[in-house]
Amino acid sequence: MKRKIIASVLTFMMVMSACPSVYAATEHYNDSSKTGDAESWQAYKDNWETLSSDYTQVSITPGQDETELNFAWYSEKTDSEGTPVVHFGTDQEALETFEGTVGDVDTSLTGDKAYEYNHVTVTGIQPSTTYYYTVERNGEQSEVVEYTTQSLDSVKILYVGDPQIGASVGQPQDGGELAAESGAGNTAALNDGFAWDRTLDAAVAENPDLSFVISAGDQVNKTGQPKEEEYAAYLSADALKTLPVATTIGNHDSLNPDYTYHFNNPNATEYGTTEAGGDYYYSYGDGLFIVLNTNNYNVAEHKQAIEEAIAAYPDAAWRVVTIHQDIYGSGLDHSDTDGMILRTQLTPVFDEADIDVVLQGHDHTYSRSKLLYGDGQTHSSYEFRLNEEGTDYDWDHAYNVETDEQIPLYPEDGDEEGAAAKDAFTQDNMCYTIEDVEGNTVTDPQGILYMTANSASGSKYYELTATQQDYIAARSQNWLPSFSVITMDSDSFQIDTYQITDDGTVEQIDETFTIEKTAGAADETATDAAAEDETSTDAAAEDETSTDAAADETATDAAAEDETAEDAAAEDTAADETTEDAAAESTEAAE
């Protein structure tokens, strides 16, 4: 992501009016040489050359549901064609064997060595059980890892945003600047990888009963370039050996296929695809989790993915969507420009699907929305397009899908036409209604809760908007790594958010927010899902009935027309006979 040069709101306005396309990071970032434990930091640095070139780190991802676990890892390509295997079970001396699939890694991403990626799914997993696992390929077996599942009665989930390993590039450290060279030369990835590891350790220490992690995207920083050392730093975190992560495709992940190699996502669809893959979904405990790749602006496809997910898991008490771009956020860099690019389209789709919570990232700030739903009006659709080189998105312009109008998001001073187009774009995105509820515990709300996570690693931070948007209930930017903890059961969905101070203290930065759902409301959601299927079936039946009725009516009309024609012919014959009789009578009279 990008950061507009700013020292204050006034400076921002001056700079952007003079040079709207210039971007840089803030001076704020997490300097691991100062915030980490000195001994641990030194050990991490000493091991960096080895770690940064080890592309074989294992990632684990939630499976289709809580009974499955997905594995992915690289192995060096050899002449052997061995099958990837995960050994998994409760008896360390007699682990069960699970086989998977293998594919080639694009060699342009890995340099001198050729690699293959391995994907394996483990099944039959039970809650509250301790397992052991090791992965194997071509005779090379990893160390044994202990993995413990948690209870499903109340599930705890770690929610993080934008680890973005490598994003601290250019920041000062030890008298120099953090660099983004390849391999060990990527000192920004060194800094951020250590900080990411530190955040996860702090979160796990406070919440040892976590079931899995949700990342709202931008796992790494480089866009459209080789970045395996960044993935190596991301995946090397100790906590990730025992915590599955449901990742989201961010704009920095989107333009390379390496994401699809490193993460074995469940129920992967063909909807919403970019180079990094598309939408996917999974069920865990009482929740249905739908992950959308909003770097693809085809909302019709995202809608199909949501419908497919709900049809697969119609009885879930909670429906949670994760997207990278914050369509309702409060960061200066994105929330009022590219972040809300899909707001007019996704808001009604989420409403129609009875989504409860949307988890977002992208803006490197923390915010919690009020409960929102659509205004019921018709709005235009918008999208971003790639730059001319195809290496990144053109972040300076939005495009109206219907009219093809190019809208400058940062119109130059004196560009009245551009300013008017931007104002119209902003006004059109006022497409929401704020639900009238009070307090931090709500029951059976109509609206949706939209959360935006700050950077979990602290690799990069953004300013908040000068004015808090009316749809925002709470927000913060304290220039510290942060994370949220979701606690979910069949009746409640609770979220707590924390920051990690320089000395490692974990502090809560927002009040606990809880959504409660009564049994009737949960039943109604399931009934609605069934009703939608029934409606589709009925609609098809009605179409068939209408077709049959139309056919019958046509046949009846045709028969009636034939009968009318026959009657007309009979009448003509009778008329002819009458004429002939009259002529005969006239002849007789004359005679």
N, C-alpha and C positions, 0 to 999 in steps of 0.2 A: 504494500500500500504506500501511499505518498503522504507527505506532510507539508502543508503550505507554510512558507516562512512567516513566523509570527513572534513578536516579543510581547505584544499586547493586542487587544482587539483593534485599536486605532491603527497600529502598525500593520496589522493584517489587511485592513481595508485599503491603506495606502499602497501596500505592496501589490495586492491583487488587482487594484485598478490600473497600476502601471505595468504589471507583468503577471498576468493571470495564470500562466502555465508553469511558474517556478515553484518547486517544492523542496522541502528539506525536513529532517527530523527535528523535534524539539531538543533542547539541551538536556531534557530529562530522560534518563534510562537507568536500568539496574546495572551498576558497575560491580561485577562479581569480585573484583579485587578489593572492594571496600565492604560489601555487604555479606560476603560469604565467610565461613570459618576459614581462617588463614591456612591451617594445615590441610584441610580438604581441598581448598582452591589450588594450593601448590601441587598436591597429588594429582588433581585433575589436569593441570597444565603439563605435568611431567608425562602423563599418559596420552596427551592429546595427539601426538603424531601417530600412535598406534590406533587410537579410537577413531580418528578422522578418516582413516583408510580402511576401516573394518565395515564393509557394507553388508555384512551377514547378520546384523542384529535381527532378532525375532520380534515380530509384532503380534499381539493377540487382540482379537476383535469379538464383540458379542456375536453369537450365532443367530439363527432364525428366531430362537426363543431361548429361555434360560437353561434348556437342556443341552444346548450346543455351544461350542467355542471354536472360533476360526483362527487359524495360524497362517502366517506368511513370513518368509525369509528368503534371502538371496543365498545362493551357493555358487562357487566358482565353477565355470563350465569345464567339463572334462570329456574324454572320449566315452566314458561310461554313460549309460542311459538309466541310471538307478531311479527308482520311484521314491518321491519324498514321503517320509514317515514321521508321525508323531506317536511316541510311546506315552500312554496316559493311563492312570488308574490310581486306586487307593493303596495298592500293595507295591511298594517301591521295587521289590524283587520280582514282581510278576506283572509288569505293565502291559495293557492291551495295546495292540498295534492298529493305527489308523493311517490309511494311505491316501494320497492326494494327487494333484496334478502339477505339471511343470511347464514353464514357458520361457522363451528367450527374453532377456533384458536388452533394450536398445543400447548397443555398444557406444553410441555417441554420448550417453549419459555417464558411462563408467570409465572412460579413458582406456588405459592399456589392457586391462583385464576384461575377459568376457564372463558374464554371469547369467544364471538362470534364476527365475523366481519360483518359489514353491508355495502352493496353497493346499492346506489340509483342514478338514472339518472333523472335530471330535464330537461324538454324540453320547447320549445317556447320562448326562451330568445331573447330579442331585443337589438340592440345597443343603447348606450347613454341613458340608463334607470336605475333608482334606484330601487333596489329590497330589500326585507327582507327575511331572512330565519332562520329556527330553525330545528334541527333534533330531532327525537323522537324514542324511543324503550322501550317497556314494561312500558309505562306510564311515563318514564323519558324524559323530554324535555329540550333541551339546551337553553341558553339565545338567544335572537333574535339578529341577526347580519345584519347590513346594507351592501349591496353589489351593487356597481355601475358598469355597463358596459360602455365601451368607444366606440368612433366612429370607424367604419371600414374603413373610407377613408384613414387613416394613422394609422397603428397599432404600438404601442410601446411594446417591449418585453424585460424583464430582463433576461440576460443570465449569469449563475453562474456555477462555478465548485467546486466540492469536499468540501461541507460543512464538511463532515466526522466528525460528532459529536463524540468526544471521542478520537480523534487522537493525542491530546496533552498529552496523558499519558506519564509519566516519566519526564515531564518538571518541572522545579522548580517554586514554588509559595508559598509565605508566609513562607519561611524557610523550606518547605518540598517538596515533589514531588506529582504531580497530579496522582491519582490512577484510575484504571479501574475496581473497584469492582462492584458488582451488585447493582442496586437501587441507593439510595442516596450516597453510597460509591464510585460511579463513579464520582469523582471530576473533571476528565478530561471532561466528558460530561457536567458538570456544567459550566466549563470555556468556552467550545466551544458553548454550547447552547446560552449563553448570547452574545457571539461574533457574532453568526449567526443572532440573533435577531437585534443586533446593525447594522449590514451590511444592512439587509433588510429595517430597518427604515431609514437609510441614503439614500438608493437607492430610496425609495418611496418619501421621502421628496424632492429629486431633480427631481423626475419624477412622479408626482401624477397621470398622465394619463396612467400608465402602464396597459396593458390588461392581461398579464399572465407572468409566469416565466418558463424558461427552465433551468433545472439542468442537467449537463452533468455526473451525477452519483456520487457514494459514498456519499450517504446521511448520513450514519452512519459508524462506524469504525470497530466494532468487526466482525470477519469473521467466519462463521460457528458456532456461539455461540449465546445464548440468549442476546438480546441487547435492550429490550423494553424501558429502561430508556433513551437510546440514541435517539430512535424514539420519545419518549415523549418530549425531549428537542428540537429536530428538529421541531416537529409539533406545539409546543407551541408558536412559534414566532407570535406576534400580527398581523404582515402583512399578514400572511398566512390565516387568517380568511376571507380576501377579495381578495386574489390573488391566482388564480389557479396555480398549478405547474405541468408541464409536466416533470416528473422525468425520468432518465435513469438508467438502472441497471449497477452499477459499480462492480468491483471485490469484494469489501467489502459487497455489497448487495446481491451478486449472489447466495450464498450457503445456504440461508435460505428462507422459504416460507413466512416469515413475511412481506416482501416487497409486495407480492400479496394481503395480507390482508389490508395493510395500504393505498394502491393506487389503485383506480378504473380506470384503463387505458382504453381509448376508442379503438375500433377496434382491440382488443387484438387478435393476431394470434397464431397459434401453431408453428410458425417458430422461430428458434433461442432460444429455451427454455433452461433454467436452473431451479434450485429450485425456483428462484425468478420470473419466468415467461419468456416471450419472446418478440418478436418485436411487435410494435403497431404503429398506425398512426392517424393523425387527420388533419382537414382543419381549417384554421382560417384566415379570411380576404382574401388576395390575395396569401396566402402561403399554401403549402402542407408540413406538418412536419412528418418525418418518424423517428422513434426511434428504434434503433437496439441494441439488447443485444449481444455485441461482446465478452462476456465471453463464448459464444458458437461459435466455430470456423467453423461451417458449413456455408460457404459463399453461397452455392447453396440455402440454405433456406433463408438467408438474401436477396438474389436476388429475390426470390419469393415474399417476403414481400414487397419489393420495387415495383415490378411489380403490385401486388395487389393494393397497395396504389395509384399508378399512374392511374390504370384502374378505380378506384373509384372516383378520382378527377383529370381528365385529363386536365382541363382548368386552373389549378393554375398557376399564373404568376411566382411563385418562388417555387423551390423544395429544402427543407432544411433537411439534415440528422443530427441526433444527435447520437454520439457514445461515450462511455467512454474512451477507449484506444486511445491515440493520434497517429494515423498512420503517421501524419506529425506534430511533435512537436519539442521542443528544450530543454526539461528538461533532466538533467543528469541521473536521475534514470530510465527513461523509453523510451525516444524517440528513442534511438539507440539500444534498446533491445526488451523488451516485448511490448512496445508501437507500434512498427512497424510490429508486428507479422502477421497482416492481410493485410499489405500494398500491397503486390503483387497481392492479390486476390480482394480486395475492390476497388483499383484504377480503373481497367477497368470496374467494375460493376457500379461505380458511373458515369464514363464517358458515358457509354452506356445509362444510365437512365437520362442524362442531369441534373444531380444534380448541383445546383448553389453554395451552401455553406454547409460545414460540420463543426459542432460544437463539440468540444472534451474537455476532462478533463484529469484526471489521473496523470499528471506530476507536478501539484502544482507550475507551472510557467506560465507566460503569453507569448503567441507567436501568430503572424499572418503570415501566409504563403504568398508567391507569388502565382500567379495563376498557377495551375498545372493540367496537364493531363498525361495520360499514354504514355509510349514510344512505344507501339505497339508490343513489343517483348514478347516471351514466358518465363515465370518465374515459379519457383517452388512454392508450397503452403506450409505454415507452421502453426503450432498450439502449444498451451501449453497443458499439461496434469496434472491431479491432482496428488498430492503426494501419497505415499503409504498408508497413513492413510485416505486419501480422505477428509481431513479437510481444505486444501488450495491448490492452484496451485503450481506446481514445477516451481518457477520463475527462476531457474538457468539454465534451458535447454529448447531450442526450438526443435521441431520435424518436420522433413520433411515429409509431408503427403504422398508423392508418394513413397519415399524410406525407410521410417521409421527411418531415420538417427537421432540420438540424437546429438544436437549441443550445446556445452557448451557456454553460453553467457558470462561467466567470466572465461576463461581457466586459469589454474594455470601456474605460471612461469615455463618454460621449457616444457610445454605441446605443442609441435609443431603441432601435429595432431589436437588438440583441437583448437589451434590458427588459423590454416588453415581453419578449418570448420567454425569458427566464421567469418573469413575474407570473405569466400565464401558467407555466409549468408548475410553479410553486403553489399557485391557487388551486390548480386542478388536483394536486395531491392532498388538499384538505378534504379527504374523502372518508373521514372517520367520524364516529359518534362516541363521546365519552360517557360511559355508564355511570349513573348517579348512585354510587355506593360509597360508604364511609368505613374507615377503619382498616386494619391490616389483616383481618380475617373476614372473608366473604363466603357466602353460601350460595351455591347454584347460580353463579353469575351468567349473564348473557354474553358479556364481553370476553375478550381474550387478553391474557397477560403476555406482554412482550418484554423480554429481558435482553440486555446487551452486556456482555462480559468484557472487562478490561483485559489487558495482556497478562497472561499468567506468568510469563518469564520476565516481563518488564523490559523486553528488548527494544520497545518503542512505545511512546505515549503520545496522545493527542490532547489538544485543549478541548474543553466543553464549549458549546455555543454560548455567545454572549448573553442571550436571553433563553431561559428555559422554556421549551415548548409546552403548550397547554396540555399535551397528552402525557407528559412525564410526571410521575409521582415522586421519584427520588433519583438522585444522580450524584456522582462524585468523581473527582480526579485528584488523588493524593500522591501521584507519581510513585506508587508502590505496587508490586505484583499482587494480584488478587485472585480469588476463586470463590465459587458458590457451592453449597451443598444442598442437594434436593433430597427430601425425605418423603417417600410416597407409599401410601397404602390404598386400600380400596375406597376409603372415605375422604382422604385429605392429601393435598399436594403442598408441601412446605418448602420454602427456599430461604436460605441464610447466606449472606455474603461477607467475606473476610478479606483483609489485606495482611501482608507480611512486612513488618517493619525491618529496618536495616539490621537490628540486633536479633531478628528471627522471631519476634513476638507476633502471634496471630491475634488480630483484633477484628471485631465485627464492625462493619461500616454502614449497615442499613438495618432497619428493623426487620424482624422475621415477618414474612408475608405468607399467608396460608389461604388456600382455596379449599373449601369443604364442599363435598358433593353428597347429597342425600340419596338414599336407595332409589327413590322415585325418579330422580334426575338421571341417575346412571341407567336405570331400566329404560327411560325415555330415549336416551342416546342410542342404546342397542336397538330399541324398537324403530327409531328413525332410520338406522342403517338397514334394518330388515325391510322397512317400508320403502326405502329408496330402491332396493332390489325388486320388491314387489311392484313398485310403480313402473320400473323399467319393463318388467314382465307384462304388466297390465297394458302398458303403452304399446308393446309389441302385439299383444292380443287384440287391443283395440284397432291397431292398424290392420291386422289380419281380418278382424270382423268388418271393419270399414270397407276393406277390399272386397270381401265376400258379399257384403250388402250392396256395394256398388255394382258388382258383377250380376247379382240377382236382379237389381233394379234395371240394369241395362238389358238383361234378358227379358224381363217383364215388359219393358218399354218396346223392345223389338217385337215381342209377340203381339203387344197391343197395336203397334204400327201395322203388323201384318194383317191383324183382324180388321183394322180400319180400312186397309186397302181392299180386303176381300168384300167388306160391306159396301165400299164405294163401287166396286166392280158389279156387285149384285144390283145396286141401285141403278147403275148405268144400263144393265141388262133389262131391268124392269122398265126403265124409261123408254128403252128402244122398243120393247114389246108394246107398251102403251101407244107409242107413236104409230107402230104398224097397225094396231087395232083401229086407231082413229082414221087412218088412211083407208082401211078396208070399209069402214062404216061410210066414209065419204063417197067411195066408189059405188057402194050399193045404193046410196041415196040418189046419186047421179043417174045410175041406170034405171 
